[in-house]
């Protein structure tokens, strides 16, 4: 039996929008909730984490708010704000 090698085509694309950001933010929120739910913080509801998430984002130079929203997610900094 002979298996012929196949030619693989690869491409790099830039994707943006809420569909690209949502998995990152929800994963970050899940990490924060795991920290907050251990009783070491005053957070009792997931919505209480929103200010920590938004206030800890870092703006990327060269991009306006329409291109980056609140900026780069900083989960460690958000956890420190809980």
N, CA, C and O atoms as CSV, one atom per row, in Angstrom:
chain,resi,resn,atom,element,x,y,z
A,1,UNK,N,N,0.841,-1.166,0.000
A,1,UNK,CA,C,0.000,0.000,0.000
A,1,UNK,C,C,0.888,1.232,0.000
A,1,UNK,O,O,1.834,1.318,0.783
A,2,UNK,N,N,0.597,2.156,-0.848
A,2,UNK,CA,C,1.346,3.399,-0.938
A,2,UNK,C,C,0.428,4.560,-0.586
A,2,UNK,O,O,-0.680,4.685,-1.107
A,3,UNK,N,N,0.909,5.387,0.293
A,3,UNK,CA,C,0.138,6.577,0.643
A,3,UNK,C,C,0.827,7.773,0.024
A,3,UNK,O,O,1.978,8.076,0.340
A,4,UNK,N,N,0.130,8.436,-0.844
A,4,UNK,CA,C,0.680,9.591,-1.532
A,4,UNK,C,C,0.629,10.818,-0.625
A,4,UNK,O,O,-0.390,11.064,0.022
A,5,UNK,N,N,1.711,11.585,-0.570
A,5,UNK,CA,C,1.666,12.824,0.213
A,5,UNK,C,C,0.699,13.818,-0.414
A,5,UNK,O,O,0.580,13.905,-1.636
A,6,UNK,N,N,0.032,14.541,0.419
A,6,UNK,CA,C,-0.900,15.558,-0.075
A,6,UNK,C,C,-0.269,16.933,0.079
A,6,UNK,O,O,0.545,17.170,0.971
A,7,UNK,N,N,-0.652,17.792,-0.775
A,7,UNK,CA,C,-0.166,19.160,-0.682
A,7,UNK,C,C,-1.124,19.945,0.212
A,7,UNK,O,O,-2.328,19.996,-0.037
A,8,UNK,N,N,-0.581,20.539,1.229
A,8,UNK,CA,C,-1.406,21.318,2.144
A,8,UNK,C,C,-1.249,22.791,1.830
A,8,UNK,O,O,-0.143,23.295,1.635
A,9,UNK,N,N,-2.366,23.455,1.788
A,9,UNK,CA,C,-2.360,24.891,1.556
A,9,UNK,C,C,-2.630,25.581,2.885
A,9,UNK,O,O,-3.593,25.268,3.585
A,10,UNK,N,N,-1.786,26.496,3.204
A,10,UNK,CA,C,-1.976,27.255,4.433
A,10,UNK,C,C,-2.134,28.723,4.082
A,10,UNK,O,O,-1.602,29.206,3.083
A,11,UNK,N,N,-2.863,29.404,4.910
A,11,UNK,CA,C,-3.071,30.832,4.711
A,11,UNK,C,C,-3.120,31.509,6.064
A,11,UNK,O,O,-3.525,30.913,7.062
A,12,UNK,N,N,-2.712,32.730,6.081
A,12,UNK,CA,C,-2.794,33.540,7.281
A,12,UNK,C,C,-3.779,34.659,6.996
A,12,UNK,O,O,-3.707,35.321,5.961
A,13,UNK,N,N,-4.680,34.856,7.910
A,13,UNK,CA,C,-5.681,35.902,7.730
A,13,UNK,C,C,-5.839,36.673,9.029
A,13,UNK,O,O,-5.597,36.152,10.118
A,14,UNK,N,N,-6.240,37.892,8.894
A,14,UNK,CA,C,-6.537,38.707,10.063
A,14,UNK,C,C,-8.047,38.730,10.234
A,14,UNK,O,O,-8.782,39.104,9.320
A,15,UNK,N,N,-8.492,38.330,11.395
A,15,UNK,CA,C,-9.908,38.335,11.699
A,15,UNK,C,C,-10.145,39.248,12.890
A,15,UNK,O,O,-9.290,39.364,13.768
A,16,UNK,N,N,-11.275,39.882,12.921
A,16,UNK,CA,C,-11.562,40.773,14.035
A,16,UNK,C,C,-13.049,40.770,14.326
A,16,UNK,O,O,-13.847,40.190,13.590
A,17,UNK,N,N,-13.396,41.419,15.395
A,17,UNK,CA,C,-14.803,41.550,15.754
A,17,UNK,C,C,-15.133,40.804,17.025
A,17,UNK,O,O,-14.281,40.146,17.622
A,18,UNK,N,N,-16.373,40.918,17.424
A,18,UNK,CA,C,-16.795,40.303,18.671
A,18,UNK,C,C,-16.704,38.786,18.626
A,18,UNK,O,O,-16.513,38.150,19.663
A,19,UNK,N,N,-16.835,38.199,17.452
A,19,UNK,CA,C,-16.720,36.741,17.348
A,19,UNK,C,C,-15.310,36.265,17.666
A,19,UNK,O,O,-15.125,35.133,18.113
A,20,UNK,N,N,-14.332,37.102,17.446
A,20,UNK,CA,C,-12.947,36.746,17.750
A,20,UNK,C,C,-12.623,37.054,19.213
A,20,UNK,O,O,-11.836,36.338,19.832
A,21,UNK,N,N,-13.209,38.090,19.761
A,21,UNK,CA,C,-12.914,38.507,21.132
A,21,UNK,C,C,-13.676,37.691,22.167
A,21,UNK,O,O,-13.169,37.461,23.265
A,22,UNK,N,N,-14.864,37.260,21.840
A,22,UNK,CA,C,-15.725,36.589,22.823
A,22,UNK,C,C,-15.079,35.367,23.476
A,22,UNK,O,O,-15.205,35.222,24.692
A,23,UNK,N,N,-14.398,34.481,22.751
A,23,UNK,CA,C,-13.779,33.336,23.423
A,23,UNK,C,C,-12.681,33.745,24.405
A,23,UNK,O,O,-12.517,33.111,25.447
A,24,UNK,N,N,-11.941,34.781,24.085
A,24,UNK,CA,C,-10.872,35.240,24.973
A,24,UNK,C,C,-11.445,35.855,26.243
A,24,UNK,O,O,-10.988,35.571,27.350
A,25,UNK,N,N,-12.444,36.693,26.065
A,25,UNK,CA,C,-13.038,37.366,27.224
A,25,UNK,C,C,-13.787,36.362,28.105
A,25,UNK,O,O,-13.703,36.434,29.331
A,26,UNK,N,N,-14.506,35.442,27.497
A,26,UNK,CA,C,-15.241,34.468,28.314
A,26,UNK,C,C,-14.277,33.533,29.041
A,26,UNK,O,O,-14.544,33.137,30.176
A,27,UNK,N,N,-13.167,33.176,28.410
A,27,UNK,CA,C,-12.165,32.360,29.092
A,27,UNK,C,C,-11.525,33.114,30.245
A,27,UNK,O,O,-11.308,32.553,31.320
A,28,UNK,N,N,-11.225,34.380,30.020
A,28,UNK,CA,C,-10.680,35.215,31.083
A,28,UNK,C,C,-11.659,35.387,32.226
A,28,UNK,O,O,-11.276,35.341,33.395
A,29,UNK,N,N,-12.924,35.586,31.886
A,29,UNK,CA,C,-13.953,35.722,32.918
A,29,UNK,C,C,-14.101,34.428,33.719
A,29,UNK,O,O,-14.330,34.466,34.928
A,30,UNK,N,N,-13.972,33.300,33.054
A,30,UNK,CA,C,-14.052,32.014,33.761
A,30,UNK,C,C,-12.893,31.860,34.748
A,30,UNK,O,O,-13.082,31.363,35.859
A,31,UNK,N,N,-11.704,32.283,34.344
A,31,UNK,CA,C,-10.559,32.244,35.264
A,31,UNK,C,C,-10.798,33.154,36.464
A,31,UNK,O,O,-10.536,32.776,37.606
A,32,UNK,N,N,-11.298,34.360,36.192
A,32,UNK,CA,C,-11.572,35.285,37.294
A,32,UNK,C,C,-12.643,34.731,38.227
A,32,UNK,O,O,-12.536,34.854,39.447
A,33,UNK,N,N,-13.669,34.125,37.652
A,33,UNK,CA,C,-14.738,33.566,38.485
A,33,UNK,C,C,-14.206,32.444,39.366
A,33,UNK,O,O,-14.632,32.293,40.511
A,34,UNK,N,N,-13.271,31.656,38.830
A,34,UNK,CA,C,-12.705,30.585,39.644
A,34,UNK,C,C,-11.920,31.149,40.826
A,34,UNK,O,O,-11.882,30.544,41.897
A,35,UNK,N,N,-11.300,32.299,40.631
A,35,UNK,CA,C,-10.594,32.973,41.721
A,35,UNK,C,C,-11.602,33.577,42.700
A,35,UNK,O,O,-11.473,33.427,43.915
A,36,UNK,N,N,-12.606,34.259,42.150
A,36,UNK,CA,C,-13.570,34.986,42.978
A,36,UNK,C,C,-14.474,34.056,43.777
A,36,UNK,O,O,-14.897,34.401,44.880
A,37,UNK,N,N,-14.771,32.897,43.240
A,37,UNK,CA,C,-15.744,32.015,43.885
A,37,UNK,C,C,-15.163,31.236,45.063
A,37,UNK,O,O,-15.887,30.501,45.735
A,38,UNK,N,N,-13.869,31.390,45.318
A,38,UNK,CA,C,-13.283,30.666,46.451
A,38,UNK,C,C,-13.494,31.382,47.781
A,38,UNK,O,O,-13.046,30.904,48.823
A,39,UNK,N,N,-14.175,32.530,47.749
A,39,UNK,CA,C,-14.485,33.254,48.973
A,39,UNK,C,C,-13.421,34.239,49.404
A,39,UNK,O,O,-13.586,34.918,50.417
A,40,UNK,N,N,-12.331,34.333,48.658
A,40,UNK,CA,C,-11.238,35.238,49.032
A,40,UNK,C,C,-11.509,36.685,48.609
A,40,UNK,O,O,-10.762,37.589,48.984
A,41,UNK,N,N,-12.566,36.904,47.836
A,41,UNK,CA,C,-12.906,38.258,47.391
A,41,UNK,C,C,-14.337,38.575,47.795
A,41,UNK,O,O,-15.059,37.718,48.303
A,42,UNK,N,N,-14.731,39.813,47.562
A,42,UNK,CA,C,-16.103,40.218,47.869
A,42,UNK,C,C,-17.054,39.959,46.705
A,42,UNK,O,O,-18.235,40.294,46.791
A,43,UNK,N,N,-16.558,39.370,45.620
A,43,UNK,CA,C,-17.381,39.104,44.437
A,43,UNK,C,C,-18.344,37.965,44.726
A,43,UNK,O,O,-17.930,36.879,45.132
A,44,UNK,N,N,-19.621,38.216,44.516
A,44,UNK,CA,C,-20.638,37.185,44.735
A,44,UNK,C,C,-21.426,36.872,43.464
A,44,UNK,O,O,-22.118,35.856,43.393
A,45,UNK,N,N,-21.322,37.743,42.468
A,45,UNK,CA,C,-22.016,37.534,41.195
A,45,UNK,C,C,-21.036,37.823,40.057
A,45,UNK,O,O,-20.196,38.715,40.179
A,46,UNK,N,N,-21.135,37.076,38.952
A,46,UNK,CA,C,-20.220,37.295,37.828
A,46,UNK,C,C,-20.209,38.739,37.320
A,46,UNK,O,O,-19.163,39.235,36.901
A,47,UNK,N,N,-21.342,39.408,37.353
A,47,UNK,CA,C,-21.380,40.777,36.819
A,47,UNK,C,C,-20.515,41.732,37.635
A,47,UNK,O,O,-20.160,42.803,37.144
A,48,UNK,N,N,-20.174,41.375,38.846
A,48,UNK,CA,C,-19.308,42.218,39.669
A,48,UNK,C,C,-17.860,42.208,39.164
A,48,UNK,O,O,-17.055,43.036,39.590
A,49,UNK,N,N,-17.528,41.298,38.277
A,49,UNK,CA,C,-16.175,41.220,37.730
A,49,UNK,C,C,-15.969,42.166,36.561
A,49,UNK,O,O,-14.829,42.451,36.193
A,50,UNK,N,N,-17.051,42.657,35.970
A,50,UNK,CA,C,-16.959,43.476,34.763
A,50,UNK,C,C,-16.059,44.700,34.946
A,50,UNK,O,O,-15.191,44.926,34.102
A,51,UNK,N,N,-16.221,45.503,36.007
A,51,UNK,CA,C,-15.326,46.654,36.149
A,51,UNK,C,C,-13.847,46.255,36.231
A,51,UNK,O,O,-12.992,46.939,35.667
A,52,UNK,N,N,-13.544,45.173,36.918
A,52,UNK,CA,C,-12.148,44.727,37.012
A,52,UNK,C,C,-11.606,44.356,35.640
A,52,UNK,O,O,-10.459,44.669,35.318
A,53,UNK,N,N,-12.421,43.691,34.833
A,53,UNK,CA,C,-11.992,43.303,33.488
A,53,UNK,C,C,-11.776,44.535,32.620
A,53,UNK,O,O,-10.723,44.680,31.998
A,54,UNK,N,N,-12.763,45.422,32.574
A,54,UNK,CA,C,-12.679,46.597,31.695
A,54,UNK,C,C,-11.588,47.563,32.136
A,54,UNK,O,O,-10.865,48.097,31.294
A,55,UNK,N,N,-11.456,47.796,33.426
A,55,UNK,CA,C,-10.472,48.760,33.923
A,55,UNK,C,C,-9.034,48.271,33.808
A,55,UNK,O,O,-8.100,49.071,33.868
A,56,UNK,N,N,-8.850,46.972,33.645
A,56,UNK,CA,C,-7.490,46.443,33.557
A,56,UNK,C,C,-7.002,46.265,32.123
A,56,UNK,O,O,-5.836,45.932,31.909
A,57,UNK,N,N,-7.865,46.479,31.145
A,57,UNK,CA,C,-7.445,46.361,29.743
A,57,UNK,C,C,-6.428,47.440,29.394
A,57,UNK,O,O,-6.475,48.546,29.931
A,58,UNK,N,N,-5.523,47.115,28.503
A,58,UNK,CA,C,-4.479,48.046,28.075
A,58,UNK,C,C,-4.714,48.414,26.614
A,58,UNK,O,O,-4.840,47.540,25.755
A,59,UNK,N,N,-4.772,49.701,26.345
A,59,UNK,CA,C,-4.944,50.176,24.967
A,59,UNK,C,C,-3.682,49.914,24.155
A,59,UNK,O,O,-2.568,50.136,24.628
A,60,UNK,N,N,-3.868,49.446,22.946
A,60,UNK,CA,C,-2.747,49.191,22.048
A,60,UNK,C,C,-2.500,50.426,21.193
A,60,UNK,O,O,-3.435,50.941,20.580
A,61,UNK,N,N,-1.265,50.912,21.137
A,61,UNK,CA,C,-0.989,52.108,20.346
A,61,UNK,C,C,-1.228,51.857,18.857
A,61,UNK,O,O,-0.948,50.776,18.338
A,62,UNK,N,N,-1.742,52.862,18.200
A,62,UNK,CA,C,-1.966,52.758,16.758
A,62,UNK,C,C,-3.326,52.220,16.367
A,62,UNK,O,O,-3.626,52.112,15.177
A,63,UNK,N,N,-4.167,51.875,17.351
A,63,UNK,CA,C,-5.502,51.360,17.075
A,63,UNK,C,C,-6.526,52.185,17.838
A,63,UNK,O,O,-6.351,52.471,19.022
A,64,UNK,N,N,-7.577,52.559,17.162
A,64,UNK,CA,C,-8.648,53.300,17.818
A,64,UNK,C,C,-9.587,52.362,18.548
A,64,UNK,O,O,-9.485,51.143,18.412
A,65,UNK,N,N,-10.513,52.935,19.334
A,65,UNK,CA,C,-11.455,52.096,20.077
A,65,UNK,C,C,-12.335,51.235,19.176
A,65,UNK,O,O,-12.782,50.165,19.588
A,66,UNK,N,N,-12.587,51.694,17.949
A,66,UNK,CA,C,-13.412,50.893,17.042
A,66,UNK,C,C,-12.695,49.638,16.580
A,66,UNK,O,O,-13.335,48.680,16.145
A,67,UNK,N,N,-11.368,49.633,16.670
A,67,UNK,CA,C,-10.581,48.473,16.249
A,67,UNK,C,C,-10.212,47.556,17.407
A,67,UNK,O,O,-9.904,46.385,17.182
A,68,UNK,N,N,-10.234,48.059,18.648
A,68,UNK,CA,C,-9.776,47.241,19.762
A,68,UNK,C,C,-10.710,47.227,20.957
A,68,UNK,O,O,-10.396,46.587,21.961
A,69,UNK,N,N,-11.826,47.896,20.889
A,69,UNK,CA,C,-12.730,47.907,22.032
A,69,UNK,C,C,-12.062,48.530,23.236
A,69,UNK,O,O,-11.601,49.670,23.172
A,70,UNK,N,N,-12.002,47.797,24.331
A,70,UNK,CA,C,-11.359,48.311,25.544
A,70,UNK,C,C,-9.861,48.048,25.563
A,70,UNK,O,O,-9.159,48.564,26.432
A,71,UNK,N,N,-9.357,47.256,24.622
A,71,UNK,CA,C,-7.927,46.990,24.550
A,71,UNK,C,C,-7.586,45.542,24.848
A,71,UNK,O,O,-8.432,44.652,24.767
A,72,UNK,N,N,-6.332,45.331,25.195
A,72,UNK,CA,C,-5.796,43.994,25.445
A,72,UNK,C,C,-6.182,43.519,26.841
A,72,UNK,O,O,-5.936,44.210,27.830
A,73,UNK,N,N,-6.775,42.363,26.912
A,73,UNK,CA,C,-7.232,41.783,28.171
A,73,UNK,C,C,-6.041,41.450,29.068
A,73,UNK,O,O,-5.083,40.817,28.625
A,74,UNK,N,N,-6.105,41.877,30.326
A,74,UNK,CA,C,-5.042,41.641,31.304
A,74,UNK,C,C,-5.651,40.939,32.513
A,74,UNK,O,O,-6.072,41.595,33.465
A,75,UNK,N,N,-5.698,39.616,32.481
A,75,UNK,CA,C,-6.396,38.850,33.510
A,75,UNK,C,C,-5.718,38.941,34.873
A,75,UNK,O,O,-6.404,39.020,35.892
A,76,UNK,N,N,-4.397,38.931,34.913
A,76,UNK,CA,C,-3.715,39.033,36.206
A,76,UNK,C,C,-4.035,40.373,36.856
A,76,UNK,O,O,-4.312,40.433,38.054
A,77,UNK,N,N,-3.999,41.434,36.079
A,77,UNK,CA,C,-4.332,42.763,36.613
A,77,UNK,C,C,-5.788,42.815,37.055
A,77,UNK,O,O,-6.103,43.439,38.068
A,78,UNK,N,N,-6.676,42.169,36.313
A,78,UNK,CA,C,-8.091,42.133,36.691
A,78,UNK,C,C,-8.265,41.373,37.991
A,78,UNK,O,O,-9.057,41.782,38.840
A,79,UNK,N,N,-7.548,40.282,38.165
A,79,UNK,CA,C,-7.658,39.494,39.396
A,79,UNK,C,C,-7.197,40.301,40.596
A,79,UNK,O,O,-7.748,40.153,41.687
A,80,UNK,N,N,-6.216,41.137,40.417
A,80,UNK,CA,C,-5.725,41.975,41.520
A,80,UNK,C,C,-6.753,43.033,41.926
A,80,UNK,O,O,-6.721,43.547,43.045
A,81,UNK,N,N,-7.672,43.355,40.994
A,81,UNK,CA,C,-8.693,44.370,41.286
A,81,UNK,C,C,-9.932,43.798,41.967
A,81,UNK,O,O,-10.800,44.555,42.403
A,82,UNK,N,N,-10.023,42.497,42.062
A,82,UNK,CA,C,-11.212,41.885,42.666
A,82,UNK,C,C,-11.242,42.118,44.163
A,82,UNK,O,O,-12.171,41.674,44.839
